[in-house]
Amino acid sequence: MAGKPLNASAMAAAVAAAKGDALLEALLTELSRSYSHLKMDQVQAPYYIEYRVNDVDDYSAEAAFGALVQSQRVHVRILRVVVRIGDYKQDSYFSQGIGETNILPLDNDPIALRHQIWTATDEAYKSAGEAFAEKQAALKQFSADPSAVDDFAKEPEVIALEPVATLKVDQKEWKKTLEDVTELYKQYPDVQSSTASARFTGVNEYFVNSEGTVTRDGRATYSVQFNSAAQAADGMRVTRNPAWMVARAEELPSHDALMSDAKKTLETVVALRNAPIVEEEYRGPVLFAPDAADDIVASLIGQNVVGRKPQLGKPNRTTGSFASSYKTRVLPNFLSVVDDPTLKEFQGKSTAGSYDVDSEGVKAQRVMVIDNGTLTNYLVGRQPIRDFTASNGHGRAAPGVFPAPGVGVLVVKTSEAQSPAALRQRALQIVADQGLPYAYRVDTLGPGNTPRLLYRVYAKDGHEELVRGAVFSELDVRAMRSDLIAAGDDPLVSNRSGGAPTTIISPSLLFGELEVKRADTSKDKLPEYPAPPLVASTRERQDKGSD
């Protein structure tokens, strides 16, 4: 026997529950065999083994200028195997010892499945042996730290087998919708590009480990994006990329709703093309609508409240901008932030970042990360950090990728909620008191928190003017702590892809003082000759008719 026996009662219950699921049965059978027989000369037997399989059903389609570019449906099973040698205090999860990834057969042939699992397990064990030796050598460079945290957190077994999820998609209807949406460019001759894409993904995640945890969790995400771009007369490119992502297919916009939203997007692209450039350096109030506020929260809070173990030998608790902020104020005291992956919906909208069990086999937990402005917790997985020796159910991973602590459903709460109209009026009062002609309001942001839709709101009469070519030079965690003065009563659900799905929910945010200045970006040359005509020539129509 290689190490302590598997939890016999838990495994017996899991095997019974797995009856009829060939993939789960193969994983459990091979887990028991591997744990019993894995042992090389001069290499310790494993103290822990885990298998995670993502059974992925993925449909994607894209259209451009009214024509379908691609459409495909892919079914794949991705296996990730982790073998750990050593013990919970110090183990082999280092360098090349972080696991092996393999593709499993789609048919449920138990022998084929078990052979692929066996191959990946054998490779993971060999890599773990090499990594453990490398890690022990590296640790000799540092003096022993008696307060050092363990490499791996002990967690109770979980048995949770949810029904298998299926993907709902009308491929024919969505091809037609994408074509229709992108054909709208013909009504806007100043628009240079018009594309739309849909990606619908169903994932059934299987997880088993030698501690006795056995889970099967199914979920689906449905994403649609519309992209359009143009160039101003001075060569500056302007873009809009609205996106919709939901966890329930019925929440996607209808054909007519998507057509209406696309028209509004194209109209704003044309308006941006003709909008004045931000030339001055402005310092004053800036109001972020919920869509833009969600982006700020994701980048400045979401990325910094995760507890990542620092590099070997580093004394830090974690990494990121909040690494040394534990139990200190990081936001105004009227704001709190909670991450609650058990929250399946918010105000009737589905949350794609929700889950029951994380990618390390730990039950999802609600965690208050910022309480009345003070950082009180980090989101952690099974890799402990100082003061956080156990997982709080936030080990997240995309298919085939090793888990890392991450956001589930991150919600910003305020004890002093104000209406959007009240926030706007407060911003105008500030500029009036300071003798400024206008404040700024942001509807949407692009990469790097660069404003896409930015408006000047004039103090004299309240009218708004769309502008382009601006950046915020001081929008950072310090500004979140010191310059954020109010929040709205209008929280917006923003589901996001990229790795494991996440959800950010924030209301409008008003900063009392931010710097807005012209972006230091180069301008592209304008096209040397006109675009093709929007109506086919007589010859082209004749050629098409003769096909």
N, C-alpha and C positions, 0 to 999 in steps of 0.2 A: 504494500500500500504506500503511495507517495504522499505522505503528509497525513493530517487527521482525516477520518472518514467523512464522507459527505453526510449532511443532515438527512438521515434515512427517512424519518417520518415526513419531513417537508418534501423530499424528492418523490416519495411514494404518492403523496397527494398531488404533486405536480404532474407526474406521469399519468395518473388517473384522469386529471383534468385535460391533459393533452390528447386524449384518445380522439382519433379522427382528424387530427392536424398533423400531417406527415412531416412537415418541416420542423415543428416543435418536438415531435417524437425523436427525429434524427438528432436534433441538438442535445436533447437530454441524454440520449443513449451514448452519444460520443463524448459528452461532458463527463459522464460517469467513467467511461473507459479511459479517457485521457488522464483524469485525476488519479486513477488507480495505477496506470502503467508508465506515465512519463517519468523517466529517470535516466540521465546520462552519467557516465563515469566522471567523477570529479566536478559534477554540477549538482547543486541541491535539487531536490524534488520541488515542484510548485507548491506554494501554500495557497494559491488562489488562481482560478481560471474563470474567464467570462467569455461568452459568445453573444454578440449582438448582430442581428440580421435585419436589414431594412428591405422589405418587399415593396418595390416602387412601381407604380403604374403612372406613367407620365404622358400627358398629351400636350403638344405645343404646336402653335400655328402662327404665321406672320404674313401680313399683307403690306404692300407698298403701292402707292399711287393707284389704288383701286384694283390691284391684281394680287392673287395669292403668290407668296414667295416660297413658303414651305409649310408642310403639315405632316406631323409624324406622331405616332404613338409608340412608346417604348415600355417594355416590362423587364425589370431587372431585379435580381436579388443580390444584395451586397452584404457580405459577411465581414465582420471585424472580430478578431480573436486577440485577447490579452492573456498572457501567462506571466504571473509574477512569482519570482523566487526571492528568498530572504524571509522577511516577516513584515508586519504592519509598521514597525518602527523604521526599518530601512530595507528597501527592496529594489528590484531591478527596473522600475519604471523610469527609464533614463535613456537618452540617446536613441539607439535603434531598438530599445526594449519596450517601446510604447505600443506594440501590437502589429498584427499583420492583417491585410485586407485581401479578400478574394471574392470572386463572383461564383455564386451557387447556381446549379441547374434550376430551370423553371419547372420542369416536370417533377413530380413528387416521388421519383425513384429513390427509395431509402438508401440503397447502396451507393448510388452516385452522390447523393447529398453527403453521406458520411465520409466518403473518400475525400471530397473537397474540404470538409471540415477538418479531417485528420491531417491533410497536407498543410493547411494554414496553421494548425495547432503545433505541429512539429517545427515549422519555421519560427513561430512565435517563441517557442521554448528555447531554441538555439539562440535566437537574438537576445532573449532575456538573460541567458548565461553570459554572453559576451558583454551586455550592457551592465550587468551587476559587477563584473570584474572591473570594467572601465570606471564605474561610479565609485567603487571602493578605492581605486587608485587616485581618483580626483579628490576624494574627501581627505586624503592624507596631506593635501596642501593646506588644509585648514585645521585649526585647533578644535578639539572637541567642544561642543556647546551642549551642556547638560539640559538647557531649556529648549533645545531644538524640537520642533513638532514632528510627529510621525509622518511617514511618506503616504500612508493610506489609512483612511478612517474606517473603523469597524461599524457596520450598519446591520440592523435586523433584517431577516429574510422577508421578502414580499412575494406573495402569490396573488397575481391579479391578471386574469385572462378576459379581456374585453372582446366583444364581437369583431370579426374581421370587417374592416371598412372597404367600401367600394366607391369607385370614382363615377360621378354623374356628369356626363358631357354629351351634348348633341353636336357632334363634329361638323355636320353639314350646316347647321344653323350658324355656328360660330365662324366658319369660313366665310359665309355670306355676310355676316355682320362686320368682320374685319375688312372685307373688300369694300363694303358700302361706306364705312367710316373713313377709310383712306382715300376714297374717290371724291370726298368733299373738297380736296385741294383744288379741284377744277373751278370752284367758286371763289378761290382766293389766289389770283395769279402771282401775288408777291411772295407766296410761300414756296420755299425751295425743296422741302422734303416733307413727306407725310407717310408715316408707317404706324402700324398697330400690331400688337402681339397678344396672344393669350397663352397662358400656361396653367394647366390644371394637373395637380399632383395628388395621388392617393398613396399613403405610406402606412404599411402595417409593420410596426417595429416589434421584434421578438428579442427578449433578453433573458439569458439564463446564466447563473454563476454557481460556483462551488460552495457558496454560503447557503444555498437553498432558495435563492430568489428566482422566480419564473414569472415573466410578464409578457403579455401581448397587448399592444395598444395601437389602435387604428385611428387615423385622422386624414383629412383632406384639406387642401388649400386651392383656391381658385383666384388667379391673377390675370388682370387685363391692363395693358398700358398703351397709351396713345402718344406718339412722338411727332413733333412738328418743329420746323426751324425755318428761319429766313435771315437775310442780311439787310442791315440798314444801309443807307446811301454811303456812309463812311466806311463800310466794310465790316462793322461789328456784327457778330452772329448773335441772334436771339433765339431762344428755344423754350419750349414748354413740353413737359413730360408727365401729365397727370396719370395716376395709376389707381387701380381698384384691386384690393385683395381682401378676400373673405374666407371664412371656414365653412360656409353653407352656400351651395350653388344658387339657391333661390335669392340670395342677397345681391348677386351680380346685377349691374344695370341692364335693363332691357335693351333691345335693339334701338328703340326710339329714344330712350333716355341717353344711351351712349352717343347717338347721332347728335342730340341736342348739346351734350357736354363737349363733343368734339368741335362743333361749330363755335361755341364760346371760346374754346381754346385757340382755334385758328384766328378768331377775331382779336384775341389778346396778342397773338404773335404779330399780326399786322399792326396793332396799336403800339407794341413794343418797338417795332421796326421804325416807326415814326416818332417815338417818344424822345424827349430831350435827354441828353447825357448829364449825369451828376458831375458837375464841375467843381463845386465848392467843397470845403471840408466843414462838415456839420457836427456839432456836439450838442445833443439834447435828447428829449424823450423819443423812444421808438416803441411802437405797439406791434406785437406779433400776434397775428390771428392763430387759431388753434392748429391749423395745418403746419404753419411755420414753427410754432412752439413745440410741436411734437418732434420736429427735426432737432431742435436745440436740446430738448430733454434727452433724446436718444444719444446724441454725440457727447454732451457735456456731463450728463448724469449717468445714463445707462452704461456707458463704457468705463465709468470710474467707480461704480459701486460693486464691481465684481472682484472677488478675492482671489487673485492669481498668486500662486507660490513663486517667490523670486528665484533668481538663478542660484545654483549651488554655491554655498558659502556666503551669500548676501544676508545681512541681518534684518532687512526690511520686512515688514509684515506682509505687504503686497506690492503691486505695481500700479502705475497710473497717477493721475492728478490728486486723487484722494488717498494716496498711500499712507500719508502721515496725518490724516484728518479724522481718525477714529475718535469719537466722543467730542468732536469740535464742531463749530457751526460752519456749514457749507452753503446754506440757503437762508433766506429771511425766515424769521420764526413763525410767519403765518403760512408757511408751506411745509407739507410732509409728503413723503414718497413711499409707497408700498409696492412690493412686487408680489402678485398673487396669481400663480399659474393655475390655481383651482377655479379661477373666474372664467366661466365658459362664455359669458356674454356681458356686455355693459350697455345699459339703456337700450336693449333690444338688438344690439349689433354683436355679431360673433367675434370672438378673440382668437386669432390664429396662433397666438403664443401660449395658449393654455395646454395643459397636459396633466395626466394623473400620476404618472411615474416618470422620472427623468431618465436620461440616457445612461445612467449608472445604476439603475435599479432601485432608486430611492424615491419614496413617495413625495409628491409635490407639496410644498409648504408655503404658506403666506408669510412674508418677511417684511417687517417695517424697517426700511433701510435708512430713512431720514425722518426723524420725529421732531416736529416743530423747529425745523431748520438744522438740527444736530444729527450728524452721521452716527447711527447707533448699530448698524449691522452691515456686513458685506454679503453678497450672494456667493455661496461656496458650494463646491461639489465634494467629492470624496478625497480630494487632495487638501489636507488641512493647512491652515495658516495660523500664525500666532493669535491666540485668544479665540480661535474658531476651530475647534478640534473635531467637529462632526459636520457632516453635510447638512445643508438645509434644503436639499432637493432641487438644486439649480445646476447640475451637471448637464450641459446641453451639447448636442453634436448633430451635424449633418450626416447623411448616410456615408459610411466608410471612414469617417473622420474621428480622431480621438476626442473624447469629451473635454470641455473646458467650462468653467463657471460662466453663466450667461443669464441674460434677462429672459423672463417669461412674459408676464403681463405687468408692465410698469405703469403705475397710476400716480399722477400728481394730484394732491388734495390741498385745498386752501380753506382756512378758517375765516377768511374775509373776502368771500366771493363777490365780485361786482359784475354788472351787466356789461356787454361790449360797448354799449352807448356811454355808460358811465366812465369806462376806461378811456374811450376816445375823448370825452369831454375833459377828463383829467389831464390828458396829454396836451390838449389845446390850452388849458389854463396855465400849464407850466410854461409853454412857449410864449404865451401872452405876458406872463409875469417877467420873463427873461428878455422880452423885447425881440423875440425871434419871429420870423414871418410864418413859419410852418413847423409841424412835427412830421415824423415819418410813420407810415403804417406798412407792414409787410404781410402779404397774403401767403406767398409760397417761397420756399428756399430751394436752391440747387446744391450740388456737391460743395463741400467745404463751408456750408451755411452761407453761401453767396445768394443774395436776393434775386429771385426770378421776377416776381410781381411786387414792386416797391412803389408806394404812392406818397407824394407830399400832401399833407392835409393842412390847408391854410387856416390860420387863426382868425382872419378877418371875417370870412363867411363860411368856413367849413368845407369848401369845395376841394376835390381831390385831383391830383395830376400824376399820371403814370410817368415814371422815369426809368432809365436803364443805365447800366455800366457802373454800378456801385458795389462796394464791399464794406463789411464791418471790420474795423481793425482791432477792436478790443472786446469782441464777443467771446469770453472765456469763462472759466470757473470763478475767477475773481469777480467778474461782472455779475454772474449769477448770485453770488453771495452779497455783494455790496450795492449793486445798481438796480436790482429787480425790486420794484416798489408795489406791484399789485398784480392780481390774477383774476381771471374771469369766472363766470358761472356756466361756461359753454364747452365742457370737455369733449374732445373729438377722439374717436377710436382710429388709430393708424396701425394697420397690420403690415408687417414687413417681412420680406424674404432675405436671402443671403445667409447661408448656413441654416441653422434651425430657425423656424419662424418665430417672430417676436411681435409683441403688441405694445405700443406706447399710447398712453391716454393723458392728454394735457389740455387745460383750458388756455385761453388767451393769456399772454404775459406782457406786462408793461414795464419797460426799463426807463428809469428816470433820466439816465444819461448814457448814450453810446455815441461812438464816433462813426460817421458815415462819410466815406470819401470815394473818389473816382478809382475804379479798378485799374491796376497797372497791367493791362492786357493788350496784346498786339491785335491788329485788325487784319483780316484776310482780304485778299484781292477779290473784287467782284467778278462774276462770270464774264468771260470775254465775248460771249455771244448769247442770244436769247435761248430760253428753254424751248423744247418742241411745242408745236401748237397743241391746244387743248382739245381740238376737234380733228379727227383723222381726215386725211386728204381723200379725194375721190379714188385715186389709185389704191391707197391702203384699204379703203372700204371694199373695193372690187377684189383685191387680193384675198382679203379675209373671207369674202363671200364665196370665192372659188375653192377654198380649202375643203 
